[in-house]
Amino acid sequence: MLNIISILIGLLSLLIVIPAQIPLLGWANWIALPFIVVGIVIGQLSSSNSGRNFCLIVLLIAAVRLTLGGGIF
């Protein structure tokens, strides 16, 4: 059950992160980061790793975008 919740949180975060790839919308990644971290923690409590791994991939996408944009853009 926790794995499904983690995947759903990851999907919600991905819906925020995808539009944040557009220039000048990088600030949306800062909104998605707390959701991603909660998804990772819930996925870690689960017996399966797929939800946690999905959230880690979304975190990687958001972190790379924030790094390329200097943290704001």
All heavy atoms as TSV, in Angstrom:
chain	resi	resn	atom	element	x	y	z
A	1	MET	N	N	0.813	-1.189	0.000
A	1	MET	CA	C	0.000	0.000	0.000
A	1	MET	C	C	0.865	1.265	0.000
A	1	MET	O	O	0.559	2.233	-0.691
A	1	MET	CB	C	-0.922	-0.044	1.227
A	1	MET	CG	C	-1.887	1.079	1.268
A	1	MET	SD	S	-3.041	0.927	-0.090
A	1	MET	CE	C	-4.118	2.254	0.232
A	2	LEU	N	N	1.924	1.247	0.795
A	2	LEU	CA	C	2.815	2.404	0.839
A	2	LEU	C	C	3.508	2.629	-0.500
A	2	LEU	O	O	3.774	3.769	-0.884
A	2	LEU	CB	C	3.850	2.236	1.957
A	2	LEU	CG	C	3.324	2.325	3.381
A	2	LEU	CD1	C	4.430	2.019	4.374
A	2	LEU	CD2	C	2.711	3.667	3.656
A	3	ASN	N	N	3.774	1.538	-1.208
A	3	ASN	CA	C	4.410	1.651	-2.512
A	3	ASN	C	C	3.490	2.367	-3.501
A	3	ASN	O	O	3.933	3.217	-4.272
A	3	ASN	CB	C	4.801	0.265	-3.028
A	3	ASN	CG	C	5.677	0.348	-4.236
A	3	ASN	OD1	O	6.569	1.181	-4.299
A	3	ASN	ND2	N	5.431	-0.511	-5.201
A	4	ILE	N	N	2.208	2.049	-3.467
A	4	ILE	CA	C	1.240	2.699	-4.356
A	4	ILE	C	C	1.128	4.184	-4.023
A	4	ILE	O	O	1.076	5.031	-4.923
A	4	ILE	CB	C	-0.121	1.998	-4.264
A	4	ILE	CG1	C	-0.011	0.572	-4.804
A	4	ILE	CG2	C	-1.192	2.765	-5.020
A	4	ILE	CD1	C	-1.230	-0.278	-4.561
A	5	ILE	N	N	1.111	4.511	-2.742
A	5	ILE	CA	C	1.051	5.913	-2.322
A	5	ILE	C	C	2.290	6.653	-2.798
A	5	ILE	O	O	2.212	7.784	-3.284
A	5	ILE	CB	C	0.889	6.012	-0.800
A	5	ILE	CG1	C	-0.465	5.461	-0.386
A	5	ILE	CG2	C	1.059	7.446	-0.318
A	5	ILE	CD1	C	-0.660	5.319	1.103
A	6	SER	N	N	3.445	6.004	-2.690
A	6	SER	CA	C	4.690	6.620	-3.147
A	6	SER	C	C	4.674	6.871	-4.657
A	6	SER	O	O	5.114	7.925	-5.121
A	6	SER	CB	C	5.873	5.728	-2.774
A	6	SER	OG	O	7.075	6.263	-3.246
A	7	ILE	N	N	4.159	5.930	-5.406
A	7	ILE	CA	C	4.068	6.101	-6.856
A	7	ILE	C	C	3.102	7.235	-7.198
A	7	ILE	O	O	3.381	8.057	-8.083
A	7	ILE	CB	C	3.644	4.782	-7.535
A	7	ILE	CG1	C	4.780	3.766	-7.445
A	7	ILE	CG2	C	3.260	5.003	-8.990
A	7	ILE	CD1	C	4.415	2.381	-7.917
A	8	LEU	N	N	1.978	7.321	-6.500
A	8	LEU	CA	C	1.028	8.400	-6.754
A	8	LEU	C	C	1.616	9.773	-6.417
A	8	LEU	O	O	1.408	10.742	-7.156
A	8	LEU	CB	C	-0.258	8.164	-5.957
A	8	LEU	CG	C	-1.124	6.998	-6.419
A	8	LEU	CD1	C	-2.299	6.797	-5.474
A	8	LEU	CD2	C	-1.587	7.202	-7.843
A	9	ILE	N	N	2.367	9.849	-5.333
A	9	ILE	CA	C	3.043	11.105	-4.990
A	9	ILE	C	C	4.089	11.432	-6.051
A	9	ILE	O	O	4.253	12.589	-6.447
A	9	ILE	CB	C	3.666	11.027	-3.588
A	9	ILE	CG1	C	2.564	10.954	-2.536
A	9	ILE	CG2	C	4.582	12.211	-3.321
A	9	ILE	CD1	C	3.051	10.691	-1.130
A	10	GLY	N	N	4.788	10.418	-6.547
A	10	GLY	CA	C	5.757	10.626	-7.615
A	10	GLY	C	C	5.110	11.123	-8.895
A	10	GLY	O	O	5.646	11.993	-9.582
A	11	LEU	N	N	3.945	10.593	-9.218
A	11	LEU	CA	C	3.226	11.058	-10.410
A	11	LEU	C	C	2.759	12.496	-10.248
A	11	LEU	O	O	2.840	13.288	-11.197
A	11	LEU	CB	C	2.039	10.143	-10.707
A	11	LEU	CG	C	2.377	8.773	-11.286
A	11	LEU	CD1	C	1.124	7.910	-11.357
A	11	LEU	CD2	C	3.020	8.918	-12.641
A	12	LEU	N	N	2.279	12.843	-9.055
A	12	LEU	CA	C	1.890	14.221	-8.786
A	12	LEU	C	C	3.094	15.152	-8.939
A	12	LEU	O	O	2.998	16.209	-9.552
A	12	LEU	CB	C	1.296	14.343	-7.383
A	12	LEU	CG	C	1.014	15.760	-6.902
A	12	LEU	CD1	C	-0.177	16.333	-7.651
A	12	LEU	CD2	C	0.776	15.765	-5.415
A	13	SER	N	N	4.219	14.731	-8.403
A	13	SER	CA	C	5.432	15.537	-8.518
A	13	SER	C	C	5.883	15.654	-9.962
A	13	SER	O	O	6.337	16.716	-10.393
A	13	SER	CB	C	6.553	14.915	-7.689
A	13	SER	OG	O	6.186	14.820	-6.345
A	14	LEU	N	N	5.748	14.568	-10.718
A	14	LEU	CA	C	6.140	14.597	-12.125
A	14	LEU	C	C	5.255	15.563	-12.914
A	14	LEU	O	O	5.743	16.249	-13.817
A	14	LEU	CB	C	6.067	13.201	-12.724
A	14	LEU	CG	C	6.635	13.019	-14.127
A	14	LEU	CD1	C	8.121	13.337	-14.139
A	14	LEU	CD2	C	6.399	11.613	-14.612
A	15	LEU	N	N	3.981	15.647	-12.554
A	15	LEU	CA	C	3.095	16.600	-13.219
A	15	LEU	C	C	3.504	18.043	-12.939
A	15	LEU	O	O	3.224	18.934	-13.734
A	15	LEU	CB	C	1.653	16.378	-12.775
A	15	LEU	CG	C	0.978	15.118	-13.296
A	15	LEU	CD1	C	-0.413	14.973	-12.693
A	15	LEU	CD2	C	0.910	15.129	-14.809
A	16	ILE	N	N	4.163	18.276	-11.824
A	16	ILE	CA	C	4.675	19.609	-11.520
A	16	ILE	C	C	6.026	19.837	-12.189
A	16	ILE	O	O	6.305	20.922	-12.703
A	16	ILE	CB	C	4.788	19.812	-9.990
A	16	ILE	CG1	C	3.412	19.715	-9.346
A	16	ILE	CG2	C	5.437	21.149	-9.662
A	16	ILE	CD1	C	3.440	19.675	-7.827
A	17	VAL	N	N	6.866	18.805	-12.227
A	17	VAL	CA	C	8.232	18.939	-12.744
A	17	VAL	C	C	8.263	19.085	-14.265
A	17	VAL	O	O	9.082	19.828	-14.799
A	17	VAL	CB	C	9.097	17.745	-12.276
A	17	VAL	CG1	C	10.425	17.681	-13.000
A	17	VAL	CG2	C	9.325	17.822	-10.775
A	18	ILE	N	N	7.377	18.413	-14.976
A	18	ILE	CA	C	7.416	18.464	-16.443
A	18	ILE	C	C	7.209	19.886	-16.969
A	18	ILE	O	O	8.004	20.360	-17.778
A	18	ILE	CB	C	6.419	17.461	-17.058
A	18	ILE	CG1	C	6.952	16.045	-16.880
A	18	ILE	CG2	C	6.181	17.748	-18.533
A	18	ILE	CD1	C	6.013	14.962	-17.334
A	19	PRO	N	N	6.181	20.622	-16.534
A	19	PRO	CA	C	6.065	22.001	-17.033
A	19	PRO	C	C	7.192	22.906	-16.529
A	19	PRO	O	O	7.482	23.934	-17.146
A	19	PRO	CB	C	4.719	22.483	-16.487
A	19	PRO	CG	C	3.991	21.284	-16.074
A	19	PRO	CD	C	4.999	20.236	-15.774
A	20	ALA	N	N	7.824	22.529	-15.428
A	20	ALA	CA	C	8.908	23.341	-14.879
A	20	ALA	C	C	10.170	23.278	-15.740
A	20	ALA	O	O	11.135	23.996	-15.475
A	20	ALA	CB	C	9.230	22.906	-13.454
A	21	GLN	N	N	10.171	22.449	-16.761
A	21	GLN	CA	C	11.321	22.374	-17.661
A	21	GLN	C	C	11.333	23.538	-18.649
A	21	GLN	O	O	12.335	23.801	-19.296
A	21	GLN	CB	C	11.318	21.045	-18.425
A	21	GLN	CG	C	11.300	19.820	-17.539
A	21	GLN	CD	C	12.405	19.800	-16.515
A	21	GLN	OE1	O	13.565	20.009	-16.815
A	21	GLN	NE2	N	12.031	19.557	-15.273
A	22	ILE	N	N	10.220	24.228	-18.772
A	22	ILE	CA	C	10.117	25.392	-19.654
A	22	ILE	C	C	10.886	26.547	-19.022
A	22	ILE	O	O	10.793	26.749	-17.805
A	22	ILE	CB	C	8.635	25.782	-19.860
A	22	ILE	CG1	C	7.881	24.620	-20.520
A	22	ILE	CG2	C	8.502	27.053	-20.687
A	22	ILE	CD1	C	6.386	24.810	-20.564
A	23	PRO	N	N	11.642	27.298	-19.799
A	23	PRO	CA	C	12.381	28.426	-19.225
A	23	PRO	C	C	11.457	29.382	-18.470
A	23	PRO	O	O	10.311	29.614	-18.854
A	23	PRO	CB	C	12.985	29.105	-20.455
A	23	PRO	CG	C	13.117	28.007	-21.453
A	23	PRO	CD	C	11.940	27.106	-21.217
A	24	LEU	N	N	11.961	29.931	-17.390
A	24	LEU	CA	C	11.298	30.859	-16.484
A	24	LEU	C	C	10.214	30.194	-15.631
A	24	LEU	O	O	9.498	30.873	-14.915
A	24	LEU	CB	C	10.720	32.068	-17.218
A	24	LEU	CG	C	11.743	32.916	-17.980
A	24	LEU	CD1	C	11.055	34.012	-18.744
A	24	LEU	CD2	C	12.792	33.472	-17.043
A	25	LEU	N	N	10.075	28.884	-15.688
A	25	LEU	CA	C	9.155	28.174	-14.811
A	25	LEU	C	C	9.899	27.227	-13.864
A	25	LEU	O	O	9.293	26.360	-13.250
A	25	LEU	CB	C	8.129	27.373	-15.611
A	25	LEU	CG	C	7.101	28.185	-16.389
A	25	LEU	CD1	C	6.181	27.259	-17.156
A	25	LEU	CD2	C	6.306	29.072	-15.470
A	26	GLY	N	N	11.200	27.400	-13.763
A	26	GLY	CA	C	12.015	26.532	-12.916
A	26	GLY	C	C	11.675	26.633	-11.446
A	26	GLY	O	O	11.961	25.725	-10.672
A	27	TRP	N	N	11.044	27.725	-11.034
A	27	TRP	CA	C	10.646	27.884	-9.637
A	27	TRP	C	C	9.662	26.797	-9.213
A	27	TRP	O	O	9.543	26.490	-8.034
A	27	TRP	CB	C	10.035	29.265	-9.409
A	27	TRP	CG	C	8.919	29.573	-10.359
A	27	TRP	CD1	C	9.030	30.198	-11.562
A	27	TRP	CD2	C	7.548	29.215	-10.212
A	27	TRP	NE1	N	7.795	30.270	-12.168
A	27	TRP	CE2	C	6.871	29.674	-11.361
A	27	TRP	CE3	C	6.823	28.567	-9.231
A	27	TRP	CZ2	C	5.511	29.493	-11.542
A	27	TRP	CZ3	C	5.461	28.387	-9.415
A	27	TRP	CH2	C	4.820	28.851	-10.562
A	28	ALA	N	N	8.953	26.203	-10.159
A	28	ALA	CA	C	7.996	25.151	-9.827
A	28	ALA	C	C	8.691	23.898	-9.297
A	28	ALA	O	O	8.084	23.111	-8.569
A	28	ALA	CB	C	7.144	24.808	-11.044
A	29	ASN	N	N	9.965	23.725	-9.637
A	29	ASN	CA	C	10.708	22.595	-9.096
A	29	ASN	C	C	10.839	22.706	-7.582
A	29	ASN	O	O	10.860	21.699	-6.878
A	29	ASN	CB	C	12.096	22.497	-9.737
A	29	ASN	CG	C	12.028	21.943	-11.130
A	29	ASN	OD1	O	11.307	20.990	-11.392
A	29	ASN	ND2	N	12.783	22.527	-12.037
A	30	TRP	N	N	10.948	23.935	-7.065
A	30	TRP	CA	C	11.034	24.121	-5.618
A	30	TRP	C	C	9.727	23.719	-4.942
A	30	TRP	O	O	9.731	23.287	-3.789
A	30	TRP	CB	C	11.387	25.563	-5.274
A	30	TRP	CG	C	12.796	25.896	-5.613
A	30	TRP	CD1	C	13.220	26.674	-6.640
A	30	TRP	CD2	C	13.969	25.441	-4.937
A	30	TRP	NE1	N	14.594	26.736	-6.629
A	30	TRP	CE2	C	15.069	25.992	-5.601
A	30	TRP	CE3	C	14.190	24.624	-3.833
A	30	TRP	CZ2	C	16.385	25.752	-5.201
A	30	TRP	CZ3	C	15.492	24.381	-3.441
A	30	TRP	CH2	C	16.573	24.943	-4.114
A	31	ILE	N	N	8.621	23.858	-5.645
A	31	ILE	CA	C	7.335	23.418	-5.103
A	31	ILE	C	C	7.255	21.889	-5.112
A	31	ILE	O	O	6.702	21.280	-4.196
A	31	ILE	CB	C	6.176	24.035	-5.907
A	31	ILE	CG1	C	6.195	25.552	-5.743
A	31	ILE	CG2	C	4.835	23.455	-5.510
A	31	ILE	CD1	C	5.251	26.289	-6.649
A	32	ALA	N	N	7.833	21.261	-6.119
A	32	ALA	CA	C	7.757	19.805	-6.258
A	32	ALA	C	C	8.705	19.079	-5.307
A	32	ALA	O	O	8.430	17.935	-4.933
A	32	ALA	CB	C	8.065	19.409	-7.698
A	33	LEU	N	N	9.800	19.708	-4.905
A	33	LEU	CA	C	10.807	19.017	-4.091
A	33	LEU	C	C	10.259	18.459	-2.778
A	33	LEU	O	O	10.571	17.310	-2.437
A	33	LEU	CB	C	12.007	19.925	-3.836
A	33	LEU	CG	C	12.937	20.115	-5.036
A	33	LEU	CD1	C	14.067	21.068	-4.670
A	33	LEU	CD2	C	13.485	18.805	-5.521
A	34	PRO	N	N	9.446	19.188	-2.006
A	34	PRO	CA	C	8.922	18.572	-0.772
A	34	PRO	C	C	8.038	17.349	-1.046
A	34	PRO	O	O	8.089	16.368	-0.304
A	34	PRO	CB	C	8.097	19.693	-0.123
A	34	PRO	CG	C	8.622	20.944	-0.708
A	34	PRO	CD	C	9.108	20.607	-2.079
A	35	PHE	N	N	7.249	17.394	-2.119
A	35	PHE	CA	C	6.437	16.231	-2.473
A	35	PHE	C	C	7.314	15.036	-2.824
A	35	PHE	O	O	7.021	13.907	-2.443
A	35	PHE	CB	C	5.522	16.545	-3.666
A	35	PHE	CG	C	4.455	17.547	-3.370
A	35	PHE	CD1	C	4.431	18.764	-4.027
A	35	PHE	CD2	C	3.476	17.283	-2.434
A	35	PHE	CE1	C	3.445	19.693	-3.765
A	35	PHE	CE2	C	2.477	18.199	-2.157
A	35	PHE	CZ	C	2.473	19.422	-2.826
A	36	ILE	N	N	8.389	15.302	-3.552
A	36	ILE	CA	C	9.297	14.229	-3.951
A	36	ILE	C	C	9.939	13.597	-2.726
A	36	ILE	O	O	10.042	12.368	-2.621
A	36	ILE	CB	C	10.368	14.763	-4.924
A	36	ILE	CG1	C	9.715	15.256	-6.212
A	36	ILE	CG2	C	11.395	13.695	-5.235
A	36	ILE	CD1	C	10.646	16.027	-7.126
A	37	VAL	N	N	10.376	14.416	-1.785
A	37	VAL	CA	C	11.023	13.896	-0.577
A	37	VAL	C	C	10.037	13.052	0.236
A	37	VAL	O	O	10.403	11.982	0.742
A	37	VAL	CB	C	11.609	15.048	0.267
A	37	VAL	CG1	C	12.071	14.574	1.616
A	37	VAL	CG2	C	12.740	15.722	-0.485
A	38	VAL	N	N	8.793	13.502	0.347
A	38	VAL	CA	C	7.776	12.710	1.055
A	38	VAL	C	C	7.557	11.387	0.340
A	38	VAL	O	O	7.449	10.335	0.984
A	38	VAL	CB	C	6.454	13.508	1.177
A	38	VAL	CG1	C	5.315	12.628	1.642
A	38	VAL	CG2	C	6.646	14.686	2.116
A	39	GLY	N	N	7.525	11.403	-0.985
A	39	GLY	CA	C	7.374	10.163	-1.754
A	39	GLY	C	C	8.539	9.214	-1.544
A	39	GLY	O	O	8.348	8.004	-1.446
A	40	ILE	N	N	9.751	9.753	-1.445
A	40	ILE	CA	C	10.923	8.914	-1.204
A	40	ILE	C	C	10.846	8.277	0.183
A	40	ILE	O	O	11.129	7.090	0.346
A	40	ILE	CB	C	12.215	9.735	-1.379
A	40	ILE	CG1	C	12.414	10.096	-2.843
A	40	ILE	CG2	C	13.424	8.971	-0.852
A	40	ILE	CD1	C	13.536	11.084	-3.089
A	41	VAL	N	N	10.458	9.053	1.180
A	41	VAL	CA	C	10.370	8.524	2.547
A	41	VAL	C	C	9.291	7.445	2.636
A	41	VAL	O	O	9.523	6.373	3.222
A	41	VAL	CB	C	10.092	9.667	3.549
A	41	VAL	CG1	C	9.753	9.120	4.927
A	41	VAL	CG2	C	11.285	10.603	3.624
A	42	ILE	N	N	8.138	7.692	2.043
A	42	ILE	CA	C	7.074	6.684	2.059
A	42	ILE	C	C	7.497	5.448	1.275
A	42	ILE	O	O	7.234	4.321	1.686
A	42	ILE	CB	C	5.758	7.275	1.524
A	42	ILE	CG1	C	5.232	8.316	2.498
A	42	ILE	CG2	C	4.710	6.194	1.289
A	42	ILE	CD1	C	4.023	9.074	2.024
A	43	GLY	N	N	8.186	5.645	0.157
A	43	GLY	CA	C	8.678	4.515	-0.616
A	43	GLY	C	C	9.731	3.719	0.121
A	43	GLY	O	O	9.836	2.495	-0.043
A	44	GLN	N	N	10.507	4.381	0.960
A	44	GLN	CA	C	11.517	3.681	1.750
A	44	GLN	C	C	10.860	2.804	2.814
A	44	GLN	O	O	11.384	1.742	3.158
A	44	GLN	CB	C	12.457	4.697	2.418
A	44	GLN	CG	C	13.617	4.093	3.131
A	44	GLN	CD	C	14.571	3.374	2.207
A	44	GLN	OE1	O	14.776	3.786	1.062
A	44	GLN	NE2	N	15.157	2.301	2.683
A	45	LEU	N	N	9.722	3.232	3.332
A	45	LEU	CA	C	9.008	2.450	4.342
A	45	LEU	C	C	8.304	1.234	3.736
A	45	LEU	O	O	7.916	0.325	4.457
A	45	LEU	CB	C	7.987	3.336	5.056
A	45	LEU	CG	C	8.560	4.492	5.870
A	45	LEU	CD1	C	7.435	5.376	6.392
A	45	LEU	CD2	C	9.418	3.982	7.003
A	46	SER	N	N	8.134	1.242	2.422
A	46	SER	CA	C	7.450	0.160	1.725
A	46	SER	C	C	8.360	-1.054	1.590
A	46	SER	O	O	9.590	-0.955	1.664
A	46	SER	CB	C	7.020	0.654	0.350
A	46	SER	OG	O	6.633	-0.403	-0.465
A	47	SER	N	N	7.756	-2.209	1.374
A	47	SER	CA	C	8.548	-3.423	1.177
A	47	SER	C	C	9.097	-3.520	-0.249
A	47	SER	O	O	10.033	-4.255	-0.507
A	47	SER	CB	C	7.701	-4.656	1.476
A	47	SER	OG	O	6.588	-4.705	0.609
A	48	SER	N	N	8.516	-2.767	-1.179
A	48	SER	CA	C	8.974	-2.741	-2.565
A	48	SER	C	C	9.736	-1.452	-2.830
A	48	SER	O	O	9.552	-0.452	-2.142
A	48	SER	CB	C	7.770	-2.839	-3.503
A	48	SER	OG	O	8.179	-2.802	-4.837
A	49	ASN	N	N	10.611	-1.471	-3.814
A	49	ASN	CA	C	11.464	-0.317	-4.099
A	49	ASN	C	C	11.022	0.504	-5.295
A	49	ASN	O	O	11.613	1.535	-5.566
A	49	ASN	CB	C	12.904	-0.774	-4.339
A	49	ASN	CG	C	13.549	-1.289	-3.083
A	49	ASN	OD1	O	13.191	-0.892	-1.983
A	49	ASN	ND2	N	14.485	-2.200	-3.244
A	50	SER	N	N	10.007	0.081	-6.018
A	50	SER	CA	C	9.675	0.759	-7.267
A	50	SER	C	C	9.172	2.183	-7.043
A	50	SER	O	O	9.519	3.088	-7.805
A	50	SER	CB	C	8.653	-0.049	-8.057
A	50	SER	OG	O	7.479	-0.220	-7.311
A	51	GLY	N	N	8.372	2.427	-6.023
A	51	GLY	CA	C	7.889	3.784	-5.746
A	51	GLY	C	C	9.023	4.706	-5.355
A	51	GLY	O	O	9.088	5.852	-5.793
A	52	ARG	N	N	9.914	4.214	-4.505
A	52	ARG	CA	C	11.067	5.012	-4.099
A	52	ARG	C	C	11.957	5.320	-5.288
A	52	ARG	O	O	12.399	6.458	-5.474
A	52	ARG	CB	C	11.876	4.281	-3.029
A	52	ARG	CG	C	13.027	5.127	-2.508
A	52	ARG	CD	C	14.088	4.305	-1.867
A	52	ARG	NE	N	14.640	3.385	-2.857
A	52	ARG	CZ	C	15.369	2.342	-2.543
A	52	ARG	NH1	N	15.600	2.031	-1.305
A	52	ARG	NH2	N	15.853	1.560	-3.480
A	53	ASN	N	N	12.208	4.325	-6.128
A	53	ASN	CA	C	13.065	4.534	-7.292
A	53	ASN	C	C	12.446	5.524	-8.272
A	53	ASN	O	O	13.155	6.353	-8.856
A	53	ASN	CB	C	13.350	3.206	-7.989
A	53	ASN	CG	C	14.208	2.296	-7.141
A	53	ASN	OD1	O	14.875	2.744	-6.204
A	53	ASN	ND2	N	14.191	1.024	-7.452
A	54	PHE	N	N	11.134	5.461	-8.449
A	54	PHE	CA	C	10.459	6.412	-9.333
A	54	PHE	C	C	10.603	7.835	-8.804
A	54	PHE	O	O	10.894	8.767	-9.558
A	54	PHE	CB	C	8.989	6.031	-9.486
A	54	PHE	CG	C	8.217	6.961	-10.360
A	54	PHE	CD1	C	8.509	7.079	-11.706
A	54	PHE	CD2	C	7.191	7.731	-9.841
A	54	PHE	CE1	C	7.800	7.941	-12.523
A	54	PHE	CE2	C	6.482	8.592	-10.632
A	54	PHE	CZ	C	6.783	8.697	-11.980
A	55	CYS	N	N	10.424	8.009	-7.505
A	55	CYS	CA	C	10.578	9.337	-6.911
A	55	CYS	C	C	12.022	9.820	-7.012
A	55	CYS	O	O	12.266	11.021	-7.189
A	55	CYS	CB	C	10.123	9.324	-5.462
A	55	CYS	SG	S	8.335	9.235	-5.269
A	56	LEU	N	N	12.975	8.918	-6.903
A	56	LEU	CA	C	14.385	9.307	-7.058
A	56	LEU	C	C	14.675	9.787	-8.477
A	56	LEU	O	O	15.449	10.724	-8.672
A	56	LEU	CB	C	15.304	8.145	-6.683
A	56	LEU	CG	C	15.429	7.855	-5.194
A	56	LEU	CD1	C	16.209	6.577	-4.968
A	56	LEU	CD2	C	16.077	9.016	-4.471
A	57	ILE	N	N	14.057	9.166	-9.466
A	57	ILE	CA	C	14.239	9.599	-10.852
A	57	ILE	C	C	13.628	10.985	-11.058
A	57	ILE	O	O	14.229	11.855	-11.700
A	57	ILE	CB	C	13.634	8.561	-11.828
A	57	ILE	CG1	C	14.477	7.285	-11.806
A	57	ILE	CG2	C	13.546	9.115	-13.241
A	57	ILE	CD1	C	13.867	6.130	-12.543
A	58	VAL	N	N	12.446	11.204	-10.489
A	58	VAL	CA	C	11.815	12.529	-10.590
A	58	VAL	C	C	12.688	13.565	-9.882
A	58	VAL	O	O	12.871	14.679	-10.372
A	58	VAL	CB	C	10.386	12.495	-10.018
A	58	VAL	CG1	C	9.785	13.888	-9.987
A	58	VAL	CG2	C	9.509	11.562	-10.822
A	59	LEU	N	N	13.264	13.200	-8.736
A	59	LEU	CA	C	14.174	14.093	-8.018
A	59	LEU	C	C	15.393	14.420	-8.859
A	59	LEU	O	O	15.839	15.575	-8.908
A	59	LEU	CB	C	14.600	13.469	-6.693
A	59	LEU	CG	C	15.614	14.256	-5.871
A	59	LEU	CD1	C	14.991	15.533	-5.343
A	59	LEU	CD2	C	16.143	13.412	-4.736
A	60	LEU	N	N	15.934	13.445	-9.546
A	60	LEU	CA	C	17.094	13.674	-10.409
A	60	LEU	C	C	16.759	14.655	-11.523
A	60	LEU	O	O	17.533	15.572	-11.806
A	60	LEU	CB	C	17.589	12.347	-10.996
A	60	LEU	CG	C	18.773	12.419	-11.931
A	60	LEU	CD1	C	20.022	12.843	-11.154
A	60	LEU	CD2	C	19.002	11.103	-12.606
A	61	ILE	N	N	15.593	14.498	-12.142
A	61	ILE	CA	C	15.178	15.415	-13.206
A	61	ILE	C	C	15.047	16.833	-12.668
A	61	ILE	O	O	15.535	17.795	-13.274
A	61	ILE	CB	C	13.847	14.939	-13.831
A	61	ILE	CG1	C	14.041	13.624	-14.564
A	61	ILE	CG2	C	13.281	15.994	-14.777
A	61	ILE	CD1	C	12.754	12.939	-14.965
A	62	ALA	N	N	14.403	16.980	-11.503
A	62	ALA	CA	C	14.216	18.307	-10.917
A	62	ALA	C	C	15.555	18.919	-10.505
A	62	ALA	O	O	15.785	20.116	-10.711
A	62	ALA	CB	C	13.276	18.224	-9.716
A	63	ALA	N	N	16.439	18.107	-9.942
A	63	ALA	CA	C	17.727	18.628	-9.483
A	63	ALA	C	C	18.604	19.068	-10.650
A	63	ALA	O	O	19.266	20.111	-10.574
A	63	ALA	CB	C	18.447	17.572	-8.654
A	64	VAL	N	N	18.604	18.306	-11.733
A	64	VAL	CA	C	19.391	18.694	-12.908
A	64	VAL	C	C	18.855	19.992	-13.487
A	64	VAL	O	O	19.612	20.898	-13.838
A	64	VAL	CB	C	19.391	17.559	-13.969
A	64	VAL	CG1	C	19.937	18.043	-15.292
A	64	VAL	CG2	C	20.194	16.382	-13.470
A	65	ARG	N	N	17.534	20.128	-13.561
A	65	ARG	CA	C	16.930	21.359	-14.083
A	65	ARG	C	C	17.258	22.553	-13.200
A	65	ARG	O	O	17.554	23.641	-13.683
A	65	ARG	CB	C	15.420	21.177	-14.217
A	65	ARG	CG	C	14.656	22.435	-14.577
A	65	ARG	CD	C	15.107	23.003	-15.909
A	65	ARG	NE	N	14.313	24.135	-16.293
A	65	ARG	CZ	C	14.638	25.407	-16.043
A	65	ARG	NH1	N	15.732	25.693	-15.397
A	65	ARG	NH2	N	13.861	26.380	-16.461
A	66	LEU	N	N	17.221	22.369	-11.881
A	66	LEU	CA	C	17.570	23.463	-10.980
A	66	LEU	C	C	19.038	23.834	-11.101
A	66	LEU	O	O	19.398	25.008	-11.041
A	66	LEU	CB	C	17.246	23.084	-9.534
A	66	LEU	CG	C	15.775	23.210	-9.140
A	66	LEU	CD1	C	15.556	22.637	-7.764
A	66	LEU	CD2	C	15.351	24.657	-9.179
A	67	THR	N	N	19.895	22.844	-11.284
A	67	THR	CA	C	21.330	23.113	-11.447
A	67	THR	C	C	21.588	23.880	-12.731
A	67	THR	O	O	22.362	24.849	-12.726
A	67	THR	CB	C	22.111	21.782	-11.466
A	67	THR	OG1	O	21.839	21.078	-10.258
A	67	THR	CG2	C	23.595	22.034	-11.578
A	68	LEU	N	N	20.958	23.479	-13.809
A	68	LEU	CA	C	21.159	24.165	-15.087
A	68	LEU	C	C	20.606	25.584	-15.066
A	68	LEU	O	O	21.134	26.485	-15.715
A	68	LEU	CB	C	20.510	23.374	-16.230
A	68	LEU	CG	C	21.172	22.050	-16.570
A	68	LEU	CD1	C	20.359	21.325	-17.631
A	68	LEU	CD2	C	22.586	22.254	-17.051
A	69	GLY	N	N	19.533	25.792	-14.312
A	69	GLY	CA	C	18.919	27.113	-14.248
A	69	GLY	C	C	19.479	27.992	-13.157
A	69	GLY	O	O	19.003	29.111	-12.961
A	70	GLY	N	N	20.477	27.551	-12.451
A	70	GLY	CA	C	21.068	28.353	-11.391
A	70	GLY	C	C	20.226	28.388	-10.132
A	70	GLY	O	O	20.431	29.235	-9.269
A	71	GLY	N	N	19.260	27.491	-9.998
A	71	GLY	CA	C	18.454	27.414	-8.804
A	71	GLY	C	C	17.164	28.206	-8.853
A	71	GLY	O	O	16.296	28.023	-8.021
A	72	ILE	N	N	17.015	29.083	-9.827
A	72	ILE	CA	C	15.808	29.911	-9.866
A	72	ILE	C	C	15.071	29.727	-11.182
A	72	ILE	O	O	13.885	29.465	-11.216
A	72	ILE	CB	C	16.150	31.396	-9.675
A	72	ILE	CG1	C	16.796	31.591	-8.312
A	72	ILE	CG2	C	14.919	32.261	-9.809
A	72	ILE	CD1	C	17.335	32.971	-8.085
A	73	PHE	N	N	15.765	29.928	-12.276
A	73	PHE	CA	C	15.122	29.916	-13.596
A	73	PHE	C	C	15.008	28.510	-14.106
A	73	PHE	O	O	14.637	28.193	-15.098
A	73	PHE	CB	C	15.898	30.787	-14.574
A	73	PHE	CG	C	16.024	32.196	-14.094
A	73	PHE	CD1	C	17.234	32.706	-13.688
A	73	PHE	CD2	C	14.920	33.003	-14.027
A	73	PHE	CE1	C	17.365	33.996	-13.263
A	73	PHE	CE2	C	15.028	34.310	-13.596
A	73	PHE	CZ	C	16.254	34.810	-13.209
